[in-house]
């Protein structure tokens, strides 16, 4: 039996209602027409960060496409575990990989931080462009993975600024991955919220680890191998989802 083609799905900002005629965002139209070669009257799915998925019929024109919403359904792609990834800003495409895979694995908040050995502080227009790029990575990963709720992207801040704003919460599991730790990443009990913090390519310095643990984080180790920064975050989230989330 032939497998049915997967219906393309896209994030469309703004309200969506059944019977609405929706003018699709330019990037969506371009992808449908130029990449997927979508045909008139074919179907797509839209979501707008409200937890629902909307099945739509396409109206394909020369260079733009519109869609008519024909049905709405709940989406159950979110994990019961609320996770935050605090990721030291890494170089090249490594940060993109960390964000993309974390979204696929169900992260709810992504907080970029500047650390002593992360990329240098970006300011002004460069910072805004980088944040917009990371947001596009989040949207693309959510579209691919079947999620209908976009993870929140925090404004990139210095590590100490983030730690100073973090409130005490005994009901929240907090890990910082450290190859110097002797404690494997396992905690008994039941958790509904978790934060995992990942250092840059060359890791955290000892004084940074001290300030992080003073903020309620426990040092954890994932096995006997040192993971790259873009591997560590997704690996830790997968462990958390297995222990407390929806990987059961």
C-alpha positions as a printed NumPy array, in Angstrom:
array([[  0.   ,   0.   ,   0.   ],
       [  1.398,   3.386,  -0.991],
       [  2.124,   5.779,   1.831],
       [  0.16 ,   9.003,   1.741],
       [  2.267,  12.132,   1.388],
       [  2.563,  14.172,   4.544],
       [  0.503,  17.362,   4.479],
       [  2.842,  20.388,   4.671],
       [  2.405,  22.471,   7.808],
       [  3.391,  26.055,   8.515],
       [  3.372,  28.663,  11.246],
       [  1.087,  31.57 ,  10.253],
       [  0.963,  34.495,  12.652],
       [ -2.366,  36.111,  13.415],
       [ -5.891,  34.781,  14.075],
       [ -7.253,  31.722,  12.271],
       [-10.915,  30.713,  12.08 ],
       [-12.888,  28.134,  10.091],
       [-13.971,  29.529,   6.697],
       [-11.368,  32.3  ,   6.872],
       [ -9.585,  33.173,   3.629],
       [ -5.974,  33.578,   4.747],
       [ -3.299,  35.52 ,   2.887],
       [ -0.257,  33.375,   3.518],
       [  3.007,  34.917,   4.618],
       [  5.513,  35.481,   1.837],
       [  7.897,  32.778,   3.038],
       [  5.067,  30.222,   3.073],
       [  3.893,  31.143,  -0.415],
       [  7.432,  30.948,  -1.744],
       [  8.026,  27.523,  -0.219],
       [  4.708,  26.148,  -1.455],
       [  5.06 ,  27.444,  -5.012],
       [  8.811,  27.381,  -5.654],
       [  9.92 ,  24.413,  -3.528],
       [  6.956,  22.073,  -3.098],
       [  5.298,  22.951,  -6.428],
       [  1.96 ,  22.901,  -4.632],
       [ -1.161,  22.66 ,  -6.747],
       [ -4.435,  24.497,  -6.537],
       [ -6.981,  22.825,  -4.195],
       [ -4.283,  20.828,  -2.374],
       [ -4.146,  20.834,   1.432],
       [ -1.846,  22.38 ,   4.008],
       [ -1.966,  22.708,   7.783],
       [ -1.461,  25.976,   9.641],
       [ -0.889,  26.787,  13.306],
       [ -0.613,  30.141,  15.047],
       [  0.902,  29.378,  18.452],
       [ -2.453,  28.794,  20.163],
       [ -2.21 ,  25.005,  20.377],
       [ -4.505,  24.176,  17.453],
       [ -3.909,  22.906,  13.945],
       [ -5.971,  24.175,  11.005],
       [ -6.514,  22.168,   7.825],
       [ -6.725,  24.452,   4.796],
       [ -7.375,  24.282,   1.059],
       [ -4.93 ,  26.138,  -1.16 ],
       [ -5.638,  28.649,  -3.869],
       [ -2.396,  28.837,  -5.855],
       [ -1.808,  31.844,  -8.052],
       [  1.22 ,  32.853, -10.107],
       [  3.49 ,  33.99 ,  -7.284],
       [  1.284,  33.978,  -4.196],
       [ -0.943,  31.472,  -2.47 ],
       [ -3.95 ,  31.903,  -0.212],
       [ -5.667,  29.316,   1.964],
       [ -9.202,  28.694,   3.158],
       [ -9.52 ,  27.174,   6.644],
       [-11.808,  24.124,   6.561],
       [-11.306,  22.509,   9.976],
       [ -9.676,  22.94 ,  13.386],
       [ -8.341,  20.318,  15.757],
       [ -6.471,  20.102,  19.045],
       [ -2.808,  19.27 ,  18.939],
       [ -1.307,  16.989,  21.583],
       [  2.374,  17.346,  20.71 ],
       [  3.411,  19.087,  23.952],
       [  5.108,  17.268,  26.808],
       [  3.756,  17.417,  30.385],
       [  7.288,  18.43 ,  31.419],
       [  8.047,  22.134,  31.021],
       [ 11.719,  22.439,  30.072],
       [ 14.027,  25.408,  29.721],
       [ 17.332,  25.206,  27.846],
       [ 19.874,  27.788,  28.978],
       [ 22.446,  27.632,  26.209],
       [ 25.759,  29.466,  26.13 ],
       [ 25.893,  31.081,  22.698],
       [ 28.065,  28.898,  20.49 ],
       [ 29.866,  29.528,  17.229],
       [ 28.859,  29.   ,  13.613],
       [ 25.896,  26.708,  13.088],
       [ 26.25 ,  25.013,  16.48 ],
       [ 23.724,  27.334,  18.117],
       [ 21.255,  26.645,  15.306],
       [ 21.659,  22.905,  15.865],
       [ 21.125,  23.246,  19.626],
       [ 17.941,  25.254,  19.108],
       [ 16.564,  23.083,  16.314],
       [ 16.993,  19.792,  18.141],
       [ 15.758,  21.202,  21.454],
       [ 12.535,  22.326,  19.765],
       [ 12.059,  18.9  ,  18.196],
       [ 12.537,  17.319,  21.631],
       [  9.862,  19.488,  23.233],
       [ 11.681,  22.352,  24.967],
       [  9.432,  25.22 ,  26.096],
       [ 11.922,  28.037,  26.691],
       [ 15.284,  28.742,  25.065],
       [ 17.468,  31.219,  26.912],
       [ 20.723,  32.224,  25.177],
       [ 23.46 ,  33.464,  27.521],
       [ 26.875,  35.029,  27.093],
       [ 29.589,  33.358,  29.139],
       [ 33.322,  33.892,  29.467],
       [ 34.109,  31.544,  26.582],
       [ 31.006,  31.973,  24.435],
       [ 30.876,  34.128,  21.312],
       [ 31.548,  37.834,  22.02 ],
       [ 28.644,  40.083,  22.942],
       [ 26.562,  41.097,  19.936],
       [ 25.038,  44.544,  20.058],
       [ 22.452,  46.64 ,  18.225],
       [ 21.485,  45.506,  14.758],
       [ 23.681,  42.409,  14.863],
       [ 21.946,  41.196,  18.021],
       [ 18.493,  41.804,  16.522],
       [ 19.397,  39.953,  13.319],
       [ 20.74 ,  36.994,  15.281],
       [ 17.585,  36.813,  17.42 ],
       [ 15.412,  36.942,  14.278],
       [ 17.475,  34.136,  12.768],
       [ 17.101,  31.975,  15.878],
       [ 13.351,  32.625,  15.828],
       [ 13.209,  31.367,  12.233],
       [ 15.033,  28.196,  13.326],
       [ 12.431,  27.697,  16.071],
       [  9.55 ,  28.146,  13.622],
       [ 11.038,  25.738,  11.09 ],
       [ 11.665,  23.067,  13.744],
       [  8.141,  23.438,  15.137],
       [  6.67 ,  23.1  ,  11.64 ],
       [  8.677,  19.943,  10.978],
       [  8.124,  18.288,  14.351],
       [  4.348,  18.695,  14.511],
       [  4.246,  21.203,  17.364],
       [  1.633,  23.961,  17.43 ],
       [  3.181,  26.006,  20.228],
       [  6.423,  27.866,  19.621],
       [  9.015,  27.751,  22.398],
       [  9.723,  31.143,  23.93 ],
       [ 13.058,  32.658,  22.911],
       [ 14.518,  34.802,  25.661],
       [ 16.644,  37.857,  24.996],
       [ 20.341,  36.982,  25.033],
       [ 21.864,  38.151,  28.317],
       [ 25.044,  37.766,  30.318],
       [ 25.171,  34.631,  32.492],
       [ 25.294,  36.625,  35.728],
       [ 22.317,  38.719,  34.607],
       [ 20.311,  35.559,  33.994],
       [ 21.27 ,  34.057,  37.343],
       [ 20.398,  37.258,  39.205],
       [ 16.899,  37.251,  37.687],
       [ 16.261,  33.581,  38.484],
       [ 13.901,  33.158,  41.412],
       [ 14.302,  30.432,  44.008],
       [ 12.047,  27.492,  43.208],
       [ 12.348,  24.233,  45.141],
       [  9.784,  22.617,  42.83 ],
       [ 12.013,  23.023,  39.778],
       [ 14.76 ,  20.612,  38.726],
       [ 17.944,  22.452,  37.738],
       [ 20.941,  20.82 ,  36.064],
       [ 24.177,  22.226,  34.738],
       [ 26.117,  19.733,  32.659],
       [ 29.748,  19.492,  33.694],
       [ 32.378,  16.893,  32.738],
       [ 33.931,  17.466,  36.176],
       [ 30.822,  16.087,  37.885],
       [ 30.73 ,  12.54 ,  39.179],
       [ 26.925,  12.468,  39.402],
       [ 25.105,  10.85 ,  36.499],
       [ 22.049,  12.687,  35.212],
       [ 19.39 ,  10.948,  37.265],
       [ 17.043,  12.211,  39.952],
       [ 14.379,  10.242,  41.767],
       [ 11.022,  11.84 ,  42.254],
       [  8.543,  13.613,  40.037],
       [  9.1  ,  16.961,  38.335],
       [  6.927,  19.152,  36.13 ],
       [  9.503,  21.903,  35.496],
       [ 13.19 ,  21.589,  34.663],
       [ 16.054,  23.831,  33.571],
       [ 19.203,  22.493,  31.948],
       [ 22.214,  24.737,  31.44 ],
       [ 24.851,  24.061,  28.781],
       [ 28.226,  25.732,  28.458],
       [ 30.04 ,  26.911,  25.314],
       [ 32.519,  24.888,  23.254],
       [ 35.261,  25.107,  25.875],
       [ 32.885,  24.825,  28.82 ],
       [ 32.351,  26.854,  31.971],
       [ 35.193,  28.026,  34.163],
       [ 35.235,  26.881,  37.806],
       [ 34.06 ,  30.241,  39.155],
       [ 31.134,  30.226,  36.7  ],
       [ 30.144,  26.754,  37.905],
       [ 30.29 ,  28.041,  41.481],
       [ 27.881,  30.899,  40.725],
       [ 25.591,  28.552,  38.789],
       [ 25.401,  26.014,  41.632],
       [ 24.767,  28.84 ,  44.115],
       [ 21.664,  29.606,  42.027],
       [ 20.284,  26.132,  42.731],
       [ 21.731,  24.106,  39.859],
       [ 23.212,  20.673,  40.428],
       [ 26.175,  19.478,  38.399],
       [ 25.383,  16.498,  36.227],
       [ 27.286,  14.212,  33.862],
       [ 25.936,  12.388,  30.819],
       [ 28.034,   9.245,  30.651],
       [ 31.798,   8.962,  30.37 ],
       [ 32.198,  10.998,  27.17 ],
       [ 32.468,  14.753,  26.742],
       [ 29.677,  15.962,  24.48 ],
       [ 29.868,  18.882,  22.098],
       [ 27.831,  21.907,  23.152],
       [ 25.32 ,  21.316,  20.343],
       [ 24.922,  17.68 ,  21.436],
       [ 24.752,  18.202,  25.191],
       [ 21.538,  20.243,  25.297],
       [ 19.419,  17.89 ,  23.164],
       [ 20.878,  14.854,  24.963],
       [ 19.973,  16.285,  28.374],
       [ 16.456,  17.183,  27.225],
       [ 15.997,  13.637,  25.932],
       [ 17.04 ,  12.299,  29.354],
       [ 14.596,  14.652,  31.091],
       [ 11.771,  13.664,  28.748],
       [ 12.524,  10.012,  29.456],
       [ 12.514,  10.493,  33.214],
       [  9.681,  12.985,  33.644],
       [  8.173,  13.838,  30.266],
       [  6.565,  12.052,  27.345],
       [  9.353,   9.641,  26.336],
       [  7.681,   6.866,  28.309]])
